[in-house]
């Protein structure tokens, strides 16, 4: 459902759309709809969006927004990211309210995954 004046869609650059799609399919079970060779859309992932062909990357240290996944099993999700070819850019660390790690997908875009603090 589209909600008036609420975030609805996000777009990310991708140097290699095929590799980006393969990573998110393997790590998170995403599926994509291709709109030509230079755009692939995803949906039903908490926020719909897409990847467009570009040599740019999105990295929070360079001022980009950081999209953060939620996981009930942080270490398990970290292993799935590694197994799918993601690069862990910040190992699991604690912050007020939980723990998280950051990773780069094959095109170099940064994402993070968080979970509540361990009991």
Backbone as CSV, one residue per row, in Angstrom:
resi,resn,N_x,N_y,N_z,CA_x,CA_y,CA_z,C_x,C_y,C_z
1,UNK,0.831,-1.172,0.000,0.000,0.000,0.000,0.885,1.247,0.000
2,UNK,0.605,2.153,-0.884,1.324,3.419,-0.939,0.724,4.379,0.078
3,UNK,1.567,4.893,0.957,1.118,5.814,1.994,1.562,7.227,1.666
4,UNK,0.637,8.153,1.763,0.893,9.555,1.443,2.070,10.109,2.231
5,UNK,3.053,10.646,1.537,4.212,11.318,2.091,5.080,10.443,2.996
6,UNK,5.098,9.132,2.714,5.972,8.180,3.417,6.988,7.633,2.432
7,UNK,8.140,7.224,2.966,9.140,6.624,2.087,8.518,5.443,1.356
8,UNK,8.825,5.326,0.069,8.162,4.329,-0.753,9.123,3.511,-1.596
9,UNK,10.268,4.065,-1.967,11.121,3.405,-2.948,12.547,3.906,-2.765
10,UNK,13.513,3.061,-3.022,14.918,3.449,-2.945,15.626,2.924,-4.184
11,UNK,16.563,3.699,-4.703,17.338,3.264,-5.849,18.827,3.336,-5.520
12,UNK,19.551,2.312,-5.944,20.982,2.193,-5.685,21.723,2.017,-6.996
13,UNK,22.944,2.558,-7.079,23.765,2.307,-8.257,24.294,0.870,-8.235
14,UNK,24.666,0.377,-9.384,25.267,-0.953,-9.467,26.231,-0.997,-10.643
15,UNK,27.482,-1.320,-10.353,28.476,-1.478,-11.411,28.202,-2.740,-12.228
16,UNK,27.637,-3.760,-11.563,27.387,-5.055,-12.194,26.035,-5.557,-11.690
17,UNK,24.983,-5.251,-12.424,23.633,-5.585,-11.978,23.463,-7.092,-11.807
18,UNK,24.021,-7.887,-12.691,23.885,-9.344,-12.575,24.503,-9.847,-11.272
19,UNK,25.694,-9.362,-10.917,26.355,-9.791,-9.677,25.596,-9.290,-8.453
20,UNK,25.082,-8.074,-8.520,24.290,-7.534,-7.411,23.039,-8.369,-7.206
21,UNK,22.341,-8.684,-8.282,21.137,-9.515,-8.173,21.472,-10.884,-7.595
22,UNK,22.524,-11.504,-8.099,22.911,-12.834,-7.621,23.202,-12.805,-6.123
23,UNK,23.899,-11.769,-5.658,24.205,-11.643,-4.237,22.928,-11.559,-3.397
24,UNK,22.025,-10.651,-3.729,20.820,-10.472,-2.919,19.879,-11.671,-3.015
25,UNK,19.871,-12.358,-4.133,19.096,-13.596,-4.249,19.647,-14.648,-3.295
26,UNK,20.975,-14.806,-3.256,21.606,-15.836,-2.417,21.557,-15.474,-0.936
27,UNK,21.851,-14.234,-0.600,21.953,-13.847,0.809,20.599,-13.640,1.463
28,UNK,19.637,-13.067,0.733,18.378,-12.662,1.350,17.129,-13.204,0.670
29,UNK,17.294,-13.993,-0.388,16.140,-14.590,-1.053,15.323,-13.621,-1.894
30,UNK,15.930,-12.527,-2.311,15.205,-11.547,-3.118,14.940,-12.082,-4.517
31,UNK,13.934,-11.513,-5.158,13.708,-11.739,-6.579,13.620,-10.369,-7.246
32,UNK,13.861,-10.364,-8.540,13.955,-9.107,-9.279,13.095,-9.143,-10.528
33,UNK,12.713,-7.967,-10.972,12.090,-7.772,-12.269,13.015,-6.848,-13.040
34,UNK,13.468,-7.313,-14.203,14.370,-6.518,-15.032,13.559,-5.579,-15.918
35,UNK,14.015,-4.342,-15.995,13.445,-3.348,-16.894,14.563,-2.903,-17.822
36,UNK,14.869,-3.745,-18.783,15.987,-3.498,-19.679,17.287,-3.954,-19.041
37,UNK,18.410,-3.761,-19.746,19.699,-4.250,-19.248,20.298,-3.393,-18.132
38,UNK,19.735,-2.198,-17.914,20.355,-1.262,-16.977,19.529,-0.970,-15.738
39,UNK,18.503,-1.811,-15.458,17.689,-1.576,-14.259,17.041,-2.883,-13.811
40,UNK,17.102,-3.135,-12.510,16.437,-4.302,-11.927,15.736,-3.852,-10.649
41,UNK,14.458,-4.172,-10.527,13.654,-3.755,-9.375,13.423,-4.921,-8.424
42,UNK,13.303,-4.601,-7.139,12.933,-5.581,-6.121,11.735,-5.053,-5.358
43,UNK,10.978,-5.957,-4.756,9.812,-5.548,-3.973,9.630,-6.508,-2.808
44,UNK,8.736,-6.128,-1.903,8.397,-6.945,-0.729,9.600,-7.219,0.164
45,UNK,10.475,-6.230,0.303,11.657,-6.384,1.158,11.663,-5.355,2.283
46,UNK,10.500,-4.865,2.660,10.384,-3.826,3.667,10.290,-2.459,3.022
47,UNK,11.014,-2.260,1.949,10.986,-1.053,1.129,11.296,-1.498,-0.289
48,UNK,10.443,-1.150,-1.228,10.685,-1.513,-2.617,11.802,-0.652,-3.188
49,UNK,12.419,-1.128,-4.259,13.490,-0.346,-4.857,14.050,-0.982,-6.097
50,UNK,15.222,-0.497,-6.485,15.856,-1.027,-7.670,17.328,-0.657,-7.731
51,UNK,18.022,-1.309,-8.641,19.428,-1.042,-8.929,19.540,-0.569,-10.364
52,UNK,20.270,0.515,-10.566,20.478,1.061,-11.906,21.966,1.014,-12.247
53,UNK,22.267,0.851,-13.523,23.653,0.739,-13.996,24.389,2.053,-13.763
54,UNK,25.512,1.974,-13.033,26.311,3.149,-12.730,27.663,2.706,-12.213
55,UNK,28.676,3.501,-12.441,30.002,3.226,-11.883,30.147,3.780,-10.468
56,UNK,29.136,4.473,-9.966,29.165,5.031,-8.620,28.848,3.956,-7.587
57,UNK,29.168,4.233,-6.326,28.795,3.351,-5.227,28.206,4.193,-4.111
58,UNK,27.442,3.549,-3.258,26.823,4.213,-2.116,27.526,3.743,-0.846
59,UNK,28.180,4.685,-0.167,28.971,4.347,1.014,28.770,5.441,2.047
60,UNK,28.394,5.081,3.262,28.020,6.078,4.271,29.172,7.006,4.644
61,UNK,30.409,6.534,4.605,31.552,7.399,4.922,31.732,8.512,3.887
62,UNK,31.088,8.354,2.740,31.145,9.375,1.697,29.872,10.215,1.687
63,UNK,29.038,10.067,2.717,27.844,10.878,2.840,26.564,10.249,2.335
64,UNK,26.606,9.009,1.888,25.403,8.346,1.390,24.543,7.855,2.546
65,UNK,23.268,7.720,2.287,22.370,7.117,3.272,22.744,5.651,3.436
66,UNK,22.508,5.105,4.623,22.801,3.698,4.906,21.493,2.972,5.132
67,UNK,21.203,1.988,4.289,20.030,1.152,4.509,20.429,0.002,5.419
68,UNK,19.589,-0.264,6.419,19.913,-1.233,7.458,18.842,-2.317,7.500
69,UNK,19.274,-3.566,7.347,18.403,-4.731,7.480,18.235,-5.049,8.967
70,UNK,17.183,-5.766,9.302,16.998,-6.295,10.653,17.163,-7.816,10.593
71,UNK,17.778,-8.390,11.625,17.933,-9.841,11.725,17.665,-10.296,13.147
72,UNK,16.951,-11.389,13.279,16.766,-12.006,14.593,17.978,-12.846,14.972
73,UNK,18.799,-13.221,13.988,19.977,-14.067,14.205,21.166,-13.432,13.483
74,UNK,21.797,-12.459,14.128,22.808,-11.630,13.480,23.974,-12.448,12.918
75,UNK,24.516,-13.374,13.705,25.653,-14.173,13.227,25.275,-15.038,12.029
76,UNK,24.071,-15.571,12.030,23.602,-16.374,10.898,23.483,-15.525,9.636
77,UNK,22.942,-14.335,9.791,22.827,-13.442,8.640,24.199,-13.018,8.147
78,UNK,25.115,-12.758,9.056,26.478,-12.404,8.655,27.096,-13.535,7.830
79,UNK,26.895,-14.771,8.240,27.454,-15.897,7.492,26.815,-16.005,6.112
80,UNK,25.519,-15.764,6.007,24.846,-15.783,4.703,25.416,-14.709,3.779
81,UNK,25.683,-13.536,4.329,26.278,-12.453,3.544,27.655,-12.875,3.038
82,UNK,28.468,-13.457,3.926,29.803,-13.929,3.528,29.702,-15.016,2.457
83,UNK,28.819,-15.989,2.679,28.673,-17.103,1.741,28.214,-16.640,0.359
84,UNK,27.453,-15.557,0.316,26.953,-15.038,-0.960,27.972,-14.137,-1.656
85,UNK,29.120,-13.901,-1.025,30.162,-13.090,-1.637,30.241,-11.661,-1.148
86,UNK,29.484,-11.335,-0.104,29.570,-10.002,0.475,30.859,-9.840,1.261
87,UNK,31.330,-8.615,1.367,32.533,-8.299,2.128,32.111,-7.575,3.397
88,UNK,32.505,-8.099,4.531,32.192,-7.456,5.805,33.125,-6.258,5.956
89,UNK,32.553,-5.065,5.991,33.363,-3.851,6.094,33.482,-3.361,7.533
90,UNK,32.560,-3.735,8.385,32.639,-3.462,9.824,32.115,-4.696,10.534
91,UNK,32.989,-5.352,11.279,32.609,-6.562,12.023,31.513,-6.219,13.034
92,UNK,30.853,-7.231,13.562,29.778,-7.024,14.534,30.287,-6.164,15.690
93,UNK,29.515,-5.134,16.008,29.838,-4.249,17.129,28.548,-3.881,17.851
94,UNK,28.694,-3.487,19.100,27.543,-3.084,19.909,27.318,-1.588,19.789
95,UNK,26.073,-1.191,19.894,25.690,0.207,19.951,24.491,0.288,20.896
96,UNK,24.147,1.460,21.395,22.998,1.541,22.305,21.740,0.953,21.645
97,UNK,21.212,-0.103,22.220,20.014,-0.729,21.676,20.245,-1.985,20.870
98,UNK,21.493,-2.359,20.599,21.687,-3.571,19.824,23.109,-3.786,19.350
99,UNK,23.199,-4.597,18.285,24.482,-4.920,17.649,24.261,-4.865,16.148
100,UNK,25.338,-4.645,15.407,25.213,-4.643,13.949,26.562,-4.859,13.283
101,UNK,26.488,-5.141,11.978,27.674,-5.188,11.127,27.342,-4.497,9.812
102,UNK,28.381,-4.095,9.094,28.217,-3.470,7.784,28.855,-4.387,6.741
103,UNK,28.310,-4.335,5.527,28.869,-5.140,4.450,28.781,-4.409,3.121
104,UNK,29.606,-4.869,2.184,29.579,-4.381,0.814,29.086,-5.505,-0.073
105,UNK,28.146,-5.186,-0.945,27.707,-6.173,-1.937,28.669,-6.094,-3.122
106,UNK,28.573,-6.994,-4.114,29.585,-7.073,-5.169,29.848,-5.786,-5.954
107,UNK,28.898,-4.878,-6.029,29.130,-3.623,-6.738,29.717,-2.543,-5.843
108,UNK,29.960,-2.866,-4.564,30.614,-1.933,-3.658,29.687,-1.066,-2.830
109,UNK,28.375,-1.290,-2.898,27.438,-0.529,-2.085,27.424,-1.061,-0.664
110,UNK,27.371,-0.139,0.294,27.374,-0.509,1.710,25.948,-0.640,2.244
111,UNK,25.739,-1.681,3.032,24.498,-1.907,3.765,24.889,-2.336,5.176
112,UNK,23.934,-2.409,6.070,24.199,-2.874,7.427,23.073,-3.803,7.856
113,UNK,23.344,-4.595,8.880,22.348,-5.482,9.479,22.430,-5.286,10.984
114,UNK,21.282,-5.128,11.632,21.272,-4.945,13.086,20.363,-5.976,13.742
115,UNK,20.570,-6.140,15.045,19.770,-7.022,15.881,19.760,-6.447,17.298
116,UNK,18.794,-6.885,18.096,18.781,-6.460,19.485,20.042,-6.973,20.179
117,UNK,20.352,-6.361,21.315,21.513,-6.807,22.101,21.316,-8.245,22.533
118,UNK,22.399,-9.026,22.559,22.337,-10.423,22.989,21.926,-10.487,24.449
119,UNK,21.136,-11.493,24.778,20.653,-11.651,26.157,21.749,-12.158,27.069
